């Protein structure tokens, strides 16, 4: 039996038939990342089957089985969805918590939109962070146009609790992008559920190796796989993980309606990249901490944020619910001109948007005009370079930009 045939013999999309057992919660992060989503070994077949390029599948008789049409499911997605599920919700005795299903999307925004627009109707109320991802204001405009009440509050201090009464859905982003505030996911989830609200957590910055929202009580864990999850800056991808079959079915239906599906090549590249996630995450997190420690001694740097710094306002709650603090450091330089000179002086850090890649990036977020940040605000994503080289490059660029 070929790998594709073995996958297709499973119970449905999101569950790879014969998935290698024993990748449960007791395994280390590196082991789970390397083995995640791999099918049972078949003689003469590759460890990770290649991408399946198919718009349609042979389908004699009634349309039963997992693979019928390329907009609905694909064997390459199935393996990737299984792999992400194993990282988001590792089961005690098997490869993945049996109640969790993962759906992959063409981008992080496709995944975000799928949750919001599949769960909310005219007359509902939703709570969003007012300091979250830059595209959320666009989402707010669209929700409002559909007759959905949108309330906002900051991430820090669990301020969303204050506007939660009567809401249908609470959307959490922690750590927030780009400000790096952290909220208490478990506390917010318990409060939301007590009021009859669903909870979705944008887990992009933390990754499943840094934080598991479903274990903290969230109904949905949503992320952009474009960033640290895949880590090479060459894939657009998103996903939604959920424990409730009815909620998942609604998200799946939305994906079918809008067709926001990943290409098989992107899905395969993403799965391939997961094998190095733990290695990348540990190196990038260590580099981010080293940068934060170096920056806190600079007089021209204000508003330094990194959840892994003991003096950071978010450190206490972050250390309780996160296992890794992420690769992003944010800080403010005195002016727009100083920020631009700093970015121009960098040699090992690319001036680029996005974050989470193996090559360090930084940008002056004010250039986009959508974030409530100072003109000199810098979001820096630590890559996998040697820490001494990276720190030296940043400190040299600060010195050069001063004059």
Secondary structure, 3 states (H helix, E strand, C coil): CCHHHHHHCCCECCECCCCCCCCCCCCCHHHHHHHCCCCCCCCCCCCCCCCCCCCECCCCCCCCCCCCECCCCCHHHHHHHHHHHHHHCCCCCCCCCCCCEEEEECCHHHHHHHHHHHHCCCCCEEEEECCCCCCHHHHHHHHHHCCCEEEEECCHHHHHHHHCCCCCEEEEECCCCCCCCCCCHHHHHHHHHHCCCEEEEECCCCCCCCCCCCCCCCCEEEEECCCCCCCCCCCCCEEEEECCHHHHHHHHHHHHHHCCCCCHHHHHHHHHHHCCHHHHHHHHHHHHHHHHHHHCCCCCCEEEECCCCCCCCCHHHHHHHCCCCCCEEEEECCCHHHHHHHHHHCCCCEECCCCCCCCCEEEEHHHCCCCCCCCCEEEEECCCCCHHHHHHHHHHHHHHHCC
